[in-house]
Amino acid sequence: MTEPLLEIREVECRFWVSGGLFKAKRALQAVGGVSLALARGEVLGLVGESGCGKSTLARVVLGLLAPTRGTVLFHGEPVAQLGRAALARRVQPVFQDPYSSLNPRKSIGSIIGLPLRVHKVGARSERRARVEEMMDRVGLARRLYHDSPGQLSGGQRQRVAIARALIMRPELVLCDEPTSALDVSVQSQILNLLQDLQREFSLTYIVISHNLAVVEHMATRVAVMYLGRIVEESQTTALFSAPRHPYTQALLSSVLTPEPGLGVPDTHLGIAFPNPLDPPTGCAFHPRCSHAMPVCTERRPVPRHFAGASTACHLYDSA
Amino acid sequence: MTALLKVEGLDVEIPLAIGTLRPVRSVGFEVERGKTLCIVGESGCGKSLTSLAIMNLLPRRARRTAQQLSFAGRDLRGLDERAMADVRGNEIAMIFQEPMTSLNPAFTIGNQLEEALLRHRKVSRKEARARALYLLDKVGITAAAERLAQYPHQLSGGLRQRVMIAMALMCAPKLIIADEPTTALDVTIQAQILHLLAALRREFEMGVMLITHDLGIVARIADRVAVMYAGEIVETGSVEEIFRHPLHPYTQGLLRCIPVPGKTRRGAHLGSIPGMVPSLLGPLRGCSFRNRCSYGFAPCAVETVPLAEVAPGNAYRCLLTPEACALNARVGTAA
């Protein structure tokens, strides 16, 4: 394998949470020992329930949060040494809510062009030309240059967010729930756009989404997170056709595909997502797992490697 | 068999300074006992306003008119606010999208559950508590007795939505109106909540009217479907008819927009519906979908498009013949 574009090594994030008045602060481990490598041109899907640490991991990759332990390497260079500005040139986010991620008082042109101004790229006229070129590319009419976000629809706003993310020609784009706030007919337009742009600018994506159909459509590889750890990682086709981890299986079975007559599946998951302040012993998934064995409460499973895939589950200990 | 809820020619008008907004226009459908009707559409299509109109919970300045609005043989149109308040939460219960905001943070779960019954029935607090315990258990909440003493913030989103469902069931309603009941929840919790709703519907023989934008949910839970666009029902039929033989170009377009694992080729372009929803101000002429429709022709702009029945219970609102629409569906999938 060629040198990975992004490498996450044993990243761990802890937050100190107040236990209440006169009580000691407690550690909340949002991300625990996550390792991932991402090659250029890949699309990594990151899935899991809310509170599993996806977004915390995203903040670490963006350099917005320093991990408690572990390192993030970009082209083999630790992100911590790269500096914020240098990292921002190469890694950019697209967030979920285009209603709150754009400054309502700025014009569209100024929002998209801000990264150019921050990084002092070119003269004023040159910057404007680049912004307009990017607006063309993401399907925004140039006449919207002086409009404010309030005059735009949700889909148009998300196009603005994408244009802003791509204006510095980053190598890695982190899409955190890029279409969750959009209508179905707009969602498909944004997904199509993201795919076209990926090919055109040979981008690498990390796509975080709770919509597994979207992840299946976009991603080349998928990592499943549960309570701060990656429980399974595999090529998309393999993961969707033969999920190994019981949690992945439950997650996939809860996808409601538009096929009438199949009914609503019974996921056999208990109802309680564990309290991250008081995580279960051993495998964090054991209280909800239908295959739980005595060993699951005692030891945390280590990831077992299969061809191009890994699974952290005691069911595969003998394999 | 007579329908539990029968709506015909429902209109909502909102007078504004710049003209009259007509967000719901001649909407009609039926919900049968023990069956689920899904109303599906994108934001602004009037699906939520339709449910609020039925419950008479519209904003004050909105005007509601209907040719028929009957529930279990009673005409809801003539009921005054007090009579309607006796129906709401009692015979028709609602479940809203936001379990975080529709529970009162200042009262315990138990208090809020019991109130629903105490308001409508002559029962003692003890009896109300027993019913609350029974229903919390029914909706799959363990340690129900302890939960009763807890406040909403102590519960997770999934648990809160279960509490909302239990609350809706307190008075054993005949009809449940659920407006996007699982939108704010994780997929795993969503599947559980819908599974629960389907099971309870069977057990208590309730009618369910479920409002959603998610075609996956519709396919899995609905018996009958009404597709709404820009304030009108553009197609209605059984779930099989809508998903297997969609007629209206909008329904067909929506179905092409969503990726289906194992079916849609990875990375392939998804279908899309270009353009935007039209303004619903003032007098409206022609087909409301015409500016986004790839099959539009001149008459679409001028003629009033009726909801034409192709088979009993299956109707669509388009000037094209059913045969032409069916052909569009096939050609569209191939493209």
HADDOCK unambig.tbl for C-alpha pairs under 7 A between the chains (distance, minus, plus):
assign (segid A and resid 49 and name CA) (segid B and resid 186 and name CA) 5.83 0.50 0.50
assign (segid A and resid 50 and name CA) (segid B and resid 186 and name CA) 6.68 0.50 0.50
assign (segid A and resid 183 and name CA) (segid B and resid 42 and name CA) 5.90 0.50 0.50
assign (segid A and resid 183 and name CA) (segid B and resid 43 and name CA) 6.82 0.50 0.50
assign (segid A and resid 184 and name CA) (segid B and resid 257 and name CA) 6.48 0.50 0.50
assign (segid A and resid 184 and name CA) (segid B and resid 258 and name CA) 6.89 0.50 0.50
assign (segid A and resid 185 and name CA) (segid B and resid 254 and name CA) 6.29 0.50 0.50
assign (segid A and resid 185 and name CA) (segid B and resid 257 and name CA) 5.79 0.50 0.50
assign (segid A and resid 185 and name CA) (segid B and resid 272 and name CA) 5.52 0.50 0.50
assign (segid A and resid 185 and name CA) (segid B and resid 273 and name CA) 5.60 0.50 0.50
assign (segid A and resid 188 and name CA) (segid B and resid 257 and name CA) 5.38 0.50 0.50
assign (segid A and resid 188 and name CA) (segid B and resid 258 and name CA) 6.78 0.50 0.50
assign (segid A and resid 188 and name CA) (segid B and resid 270 and name CA) 5.78 0.50 0.50
assign (segid A and resid 188 and name CA) (segid B and resid 271 and name CA) 6.68 0.50 0.50
assign (segid A and resid 188 and name CA) (segid B and resid 272 and name CA) 5.82 0.50 0.50
assign (segid A and resid 189 and name CA) (segid B and resid 272 and name CA) 5.86 0.50 0.50
assign (segid A and resid 192 and name CA) (segid B and resid 269 and name CA) 5.62 0.50 0.50
assign (segid A and resid 192 and name CA) (segid B and resid 270 and name CA) 6.49 0.50 0.50
assign (segid A and resid 195 and name CA) (segid B and resid 267 and name CA) 6.85 0.50 0.50
assign (segid A and resid 210 and name CA) (segid B and resid 186 and name CA) 6.98 0.50 0.50
assign (segid A and resid 210 and name CA) (segid B and resid 187 and name CA) 6.92 0.50 0.50
assign (segid A and resid 213 and name CA) (segid B and resid 259 and name CA) 5.87 0.50 0.50
assign (segid A and resid 213 and name CA) (segid B and resid 260 and name CA) 6.03 0.50 0.50
assign (segid A and resid 213 and name CA) (segid B and resid 261 and name CA) 5.63 0.50 0.50
assign (segid A and resid 214 and name CA) (segid B and resid 259 and name CA) 6.51 0.50 0.50
assign (segid A and resid 216 and name CA) (segid B and resid 261 and name CA) 6.20 0.50 0.50
assign (segid A and resid 217 and name CA) (segid B and resid 259 and name CA) 6.39 0.50 0.50
assign (segid A and resid 217 and name CA) (segid B and resid 266 and name CA) 4.77 0.50 0.50
assign (segid A and resid 217 and name CA) (segid B and resid 267 and name CA) 5.92 0.50 0.50
assign (segid A and resid 218 and name CA) (segid B and resid 266 and name CA) 6.59 0.50 0.50
assign (segid A and resid 218 and name CA) (segid B and resid 267 and name CA) 5.90 0.50 0.50
assign (segid A and resid 251 and name CA) (segid B and resid 188 and name CA) 6.09 0.50 0.50
assign (segid A and resid 254 and name CA) (segid B and resid 187 and name CA) 6.12 0.50 0.50
assign (segid A and resid 254 and name CA) (segid B and resid 188 and name CA) 5.37 0.50 0.50
assign (segid A and resid 254 and name CA) (segid B and resid 191 and name CA) 5.46 0.50 0.50
assign (segid A and resid 255 and name CA) (segid B and resid 187 and name CA) 6.73 0.50 0.50
assign (segid A and resid 256 and name CA) (segid B and resid 216 and name CA) 4.81 0.50 0.50
assign (segid A and resid 256 and name CA) (segid B and resid 217 and name CA) 6.12 0.50 0.50
assign (segid A and resid 256 and name CA) (segid B and resid 220 and name CA) 6.93 0.50 0.50
assign (segid A and resid 257 and name CA) (segid B and resid 216 and name CA) 4.82 0.50 0.50
assign (segid A and resid 257 and name CA) (segid B and resid 260 and name CA) 6.24 0.50 0.50
assign (segid A and resid 258 and name CA) (segid B and resid 215 and name CA) 5.77 0.50 0.50
assign (segid A and resid 258 and name CA) (segid B and resid 216 and name CA) 4.08 0.50 0.50
assign (segid A and resid 258 and name CA) (segid B and resid 219 and name CA) 5.09 0.50 0.50
assign (segid A and resid 259 and name CA) (segid B and resid 219 and name CA) 5.52 0.50 0.50
assign (segid A and resid 259 and name CA) (segid B and resid 220 and name CA) 6.83 0.50 0.50
assign (segid A and resid 260 and name CA) (segid B and resid 219 and name CA) 4.33 0.50 0.50
assign (segid A and resid 260 and name CA) (segid B and resid 220 and name CA) 5.45 0.50 0.50
assign (segid A and resid 260 and name CA) (segid B and resid 239 and name CA) 6.45 0.50 0.50
assign (segid A and resid 260 and name CA) (segid B and resid 240 and name CA) 6.18 0.50 0.50
assign (segid A and resid 260 and name CA) (segid B and resid 243 and name CA) 6.94 0.50 0.50
assign (segid A and resid 261 and name CA) (segid B and resid 220 and name CA) 6.44 0.50 0.50
assign (segid A and resid 262 and name CA) (segid B and resid 220 and name CA) 6.03 0.50 0.50
assign (segid A and resid 263 and name CA) (segid B and resid 220 and name CA) 4.48 0.50 0.50
assign (segid A and resid 263 and name CA) (segid B and resid 221 and name CA) 6.04 0.50 0.50
assign (segid A and resid 264 and name CA) (segid B and resid 191 and name CA) 6.43 0.50 0.50
assign (segid A and resid 264 and name CA) (segid B and resid 194 and name CA) 6.68 0.50 0.50
assign (segid A and resid 264 and name CA) (segid B and resid 195 and name CA) 5.40 0.50 0.50
assign (segid A and resid 264 and name CA) (segid B and resid 220 and name CA) 5.53 0.50 0.50
assign (segid A and resid 264 and name CA) (segid B and resid 221 and name CA) 6.57 0.50 0.50
assign (segid A and resid 265 and name CA) (segid B and resid 191 and name CA) 6.63 0.50 0.50
assign (segid A and resid 265 and name CA) (segid B and resid 195 and name CA) 6.82 0.50 0.50
assign (segid A and resid 266 and name CA) (segid B and resid 192 and name CA) 6.67 0.50 0.50
assign (segid A and resid 266 and name CA) (segid B and resid 195 and name CA) 6.61 0.50 0.50
assign (segid A and resid 267 and name CA) (segid B and resid 192 and name CA) 6.89 0.50 0.50
